[in-house]
Amino acid sequence: ERMDALNRICDFENFFLLISDYAKVGYAKSNLLDRKGYAIKQWYKNMGEDENTPLSDIIGVYNKMHPDDRKRILDFLYKARLGEVRDFKGEIRILHPGTEAQWNWVRTNVVVNQYQPENGVIELISVNYDITELKETEAKLIDAKEKAETADRLKSAFLANMSHEIRTPLNAIVGFSDVLASGGSSEEDQRNYFRIIQSNSDLLLRLINDILDLSRLEANKVILTPEDCDVVQLCRQALSSVEMSRRESGNRFVFETKTDSFVLQTDIQRLQQVLINLLTNAAKFTKNGTITLQFEVEKEKNRVLFAVADTGCGIPKEKQKQVFERFEKLNEYAQGTGLGLSICKLTVDKWGGDIWIDPDYEGGARFVVSHPL
């Protein structure tokens, strides 16, 4: 009967060890006064310690524990010795083996099972279990939830902006078309109405094209097709194109470079789109001033730089990070969709470059674009 009982105890212990290893649950029993006791292998593992280490070298020491959590445990042990507290429950961080700043999460429950300091016994029962995977899953779920909420907010903002931006030119087109259809207007008035309809039709077409470009870029449907291009010549063409379309602004358009010719492997259409967007934007907020397109080669940094500087109203420091967001317009009454700079940012990111506003430039705004060699 004794042998049978011992065998059953042995079987239960083996079964418990198997379960603890699978579930990452550890168990320890110790005397707080002399710090001696017994712990199973998984308890040591959860505490980041070797199983051959004496409990007296772990309890009250906790070298592998995060300093903040170590303070909480030591406070508990101090109060437990005085008989002020009976249990501790909490999540602690244990240094991941072989790392200096990577932490495993361990849920720890400690209970004062016997309190007989007069007999030299304050018995602690400790159960811990590794919840690192649970924490990682929780973080991923929180991140996914935040992304979903952000996407929902962006969708709502997108629809709100879209309804406003599309309705404005449509109202003008429909309204002045009705006026023309009703007759009774002079030839001069009719010409003005035609110009308004044409201007708003162009604005609506640009809005739709910008939205299609933006959606294709965000969906990663745009594939760049690099080919050899003389980017100095491309800069001259882009500047000339914007100068012709913005003659009424009274601005002077200037191109500055120390290089007569430079061949770069790039997607010609996308680079031209970025330059024209930046130049058009500069001309929109500058009247009777100067728009300067600059080109520079930085071989030591393995890149070329394109910069568009203007002498316009400039951009306040607090809004410089916002201008690359969708539908962001510094002047709500200025014509445009508020998508041009967002498209530039996504396109530049696509070719591995960067775009920023020169913080040291005064007297207007200066946008800088980098393109890797």
N, C-alpha and C positions, 0 to 999 in steps of 0.2 A: 504493500500500500504506500509505503514511503517512497519507493522507487517510482511508482506510478504517479504520485503527486509531484515529485521532482521533474519527471518527464513532461508533465503537463505545464508546469511553470516554465520549463526550458522552451517548450513549443510556443507558449504564449509570448515569451520574451523575444524569440526569433521572429514570430509573426508581428509583434509590435515594432521591432527594428526594421522589418521589411516595409511596413506601412509608413513609418516615420521617414525612411529614406525616400519613398515614393512621394509622400505628401510634403516633404521638407519640414517636418515637425520635430523639434528637439525637446528633450526633457532633462532636468537636472534637479538634484536635491542636495542642499548644502546647509552647513551651520554658519550663520553670519559671524559668530564670535571667533571661531578659529578658521573659518573659510575652507573647511574640509568637507568632502562629500563625494557625490557620484553624478556623472552625466553620461548620456549616450552620445554616440559618434555624431549624430546630426546636430545636436546642440552645439558642439564644438564648431562644426562646419558653419552653422548659422552665425556664430560669433566671430568667424574668421580666424579661428585658432586651431592649432594642431591637437589631435585627440590625446596625445601623450603628455600634454601640458597639465600640471597640477592645477586644480581649481583655485587654490590659494594665489596662483599667479595671474588669475583672470578676474575673479570676483573682487570688486573694489579697485581694480587697476584699469581694465578695459582699454588697452592700448589701441585696439583696432576700431574703436567706436568714434563717431563724429564728436568733436569737443562739446557742441551744444547738447547732444543727447547724453553724453557722458556726465555732464553736470546734473541733468535731471535724475539719472540713475543714482548717482552718489548722494544727492539730496534725499532720495527715497531711502537708501540704506542707512543714512544718518538718523532719519526720523524713525525708521523701523527699529533701530537699536534702542531708541528712547521709548518705544511703544506708542508713538503718536500716529502711525499709519499701519494698515494691515495689507495693502495690496498696491500694485503698480500695473497700469495698462497703458501701452503706447507703442508708437512706431519709432524705431531707431534706425540709424544709418551705420552700416558696418563697411569698412574699407574692403573693396573688391580685391582679392588676392592678385598680386603682381602689378597693382596700380598705385598711384599716389593721390588721385582725386576722383576716383570713380567709386560710387557707393552702392551697396546692396541695401534694400529695405527689409527690415525684420520686425514682425509684430511680436511684442514681448509681454507676457503676463507673469507677474511674480506675486506670490501669496505667502504671508507669514503663517505657516502651518502650526507651529508651536512657539509660544513665547514664554520661556522659563529661564530668564537671564540668571536667576539665583542658582540654577543648576548647570549654568554654562551652555544653555541651548536656546538659540533663536533659529528655528528651522525654516528654511525658505524652499518653496516649490516653484520652479521656474519652467515655463513652457514657452518656446519661441517657434516661429515658423517664417520661412522666407516668402515675402510677398513682392519680390522685385518684378516678376513677370506681371503680376496684377497691377502694380504701379505703372509699369510701362504701357500696359493695355489701357489703363485709366487715362494716362497722358495722351495716348493716341485718340481715344474717344473724345476727350475734351478738345483736342486740336481739330478733330473732324467736325465736332459740333460748332466750334468757333468759325471754321471755314464755311460750313453750311449757312450759319447765320450771316456771315459776311456776304456770301453769294446771294442770299435772299435780299439783304439790304441793297447790294449793288444792282440786283435785278429791278427792285422797286425804284431806285434812283434812276436807273437807265430808262425805264418805261416812263417815269415822270418827265425826265429831260427830253426823251424822244417825242412825247406827245406835244410838249411845248415847242421844241425846235422845228418839228415838221408843221405844226399848226400855223406858225407865224408866216412862213412864205406861202403856204397854201391859202391862207385867208387873203393875202394880198393878190395872189393869182386869180382866185375865184371872184373876189370883190371887184377888181378892176376889169375882169372879163365881163362881168355882169353890166358894169357901167358902159363898156364899149358896145355890148350887145343891145343896150337900151337906146343907143343913138343920141343925137342931140348935142354931142360934144364938138368943140371946134377942132380943127386939124392939129393945132398946137397941143391941145389937151390930149388928143388921141395919141400923139407921138410920146408924150410924157407917160401915158398909161402903158403903152407898149414897152417903153424902157423899164418901167417898174415891174411889169410882168416878166420881161426877159431877165432882169436882175434877180428876181425871186426864184425864177425857174433855175437859173445857174446855181443859186444858193442851195435849193432843194436837191439838185443833182450832186453837188459837192458833198452835202450831208449824207446822202445815200451811199456815195462812193466811199466816204470816210468810214461809215458804219460797216460796210462790207470789208474794207481793208482791215479795220480794227478786229472784227470778228474772226477773220482768217488768220491774222497774226496771233490772237489769243488762243485759237484752236490749233495752233502750230501747223496750219495748212500751207503756209508760205514756204516755198523752197527757193533758196538763193541760188542763182546761176552765175558764179564768178567767171569773168573773162577779162582779158587785158584791156585797160582803158587809160587814156591820157587824162588824168583827173584835173590837170590844170586847164585843159581845153573844156572839160565838162563844167568846171566852175565858171568859166567865161560864158558858156551857153546858158547856164542856169541864171546867172546874174542878168544877162541880156534879156532873157525871157520875162523875168519879174519886172525889170525896168520898163519894158514895153507895156506890160499890163497895168503898171502902177504910175503911169505918166502924170495922172491928175494929182498925185500926192505932193508933187514939187520937190521930191527928194533927189539927192545926188547919189548914184551908185558907184562904188569904188571896189576894185579888186587889188589886193596886196599879196605879193608872193616874191620870194627870192629865187624861185625855180621856174624856168621857161617851159619845162615839160617834165612830167613824171608819170610813168606807167605803173598802174596798180591793178592787182587782181581783185575785182569787186563786182557786185551786181549793179550794173550801170543804172537800171531803172530805179532801183530802191535808193541808191545814193543820190540820184538826181531828185527823187521825191523828197528826201530829207532836206536837201539844200534849198529847194524851192519852198517847202513849208516854212523853214526858218527865215528865209528872205522875205516871203510874203507876210509872215507874222511881224517881222521888224518894220516893214513898210506900213503895216496897218496902224501901228502905234507911234509912227513918226511922221511929222508934217514939216515940209521945207527943211529937212535935216539931211544927214548923211547915213547911208547904209553901206557898211564895209564888209566884204567877204575876204577872209584871210586863209591862206593855205601854207602849211609848214610841215617839213619832214623831220621827224625825230628818230633817226636811225638807232641811237643808243637805247631808246625805249621801244624799238621795234614797232613804230606806229607813225601814222601821219595825223595831223590835226586840221580840221576845218573849223573856222570860227565866223560867226555872223554878229557884228557889233552895230548898234544903232545909237542915235542921239535923241531917242524918244523919251517917253515918260518914265521908263525904268520899271523895275519890279521890287516891291518892298521885301526886305530880308525875310520877314516872317512868312511870305507867300512863295518864296523861291522853290521850296520842295513840293508845293501843291500844283505847280503849273503843268507837271507831267501827268496829272491824274485826268481821268475822262471827264469831259464836259466842264472842266475847270476854266473859268473865264475871269480875268482880272476886272474887265469892264463888261458888265452884263448887257450894256447897250451897244457894244461893238459888234459889227457883223462877223459871223463865223460860227462854227459848230462847237468849238472847245475840244476838238478831237485831234487837231493837227500835231500838237506836241506829244500826246499819248502815242500816236502812230510813229512819230520819230523815235521815241524812247524804245518801243517794242522792236522797231526795225534795227536800231543800233545794237540793242542787246542780241538780236538774231545773228549779226555778223561778228559778235564778240568784242564790240567796242563799248564806249561809254559816252554819255552826254550829260553836261552840267552847265550851270550858270556861273560865270566868272564872278566870284564874290568881291574882287578888288576893283572891278571896272566901275567907273563913275560917269555920270552924264548920260545914262541910258541903260541898255542891257546888252550883255555879250554872252551868246550861247557857244559852247565849244563841243565839238564832236570828234572822237578819236576813232581811227580805223586801223586795225593791225596790218602790218606789212605781210 
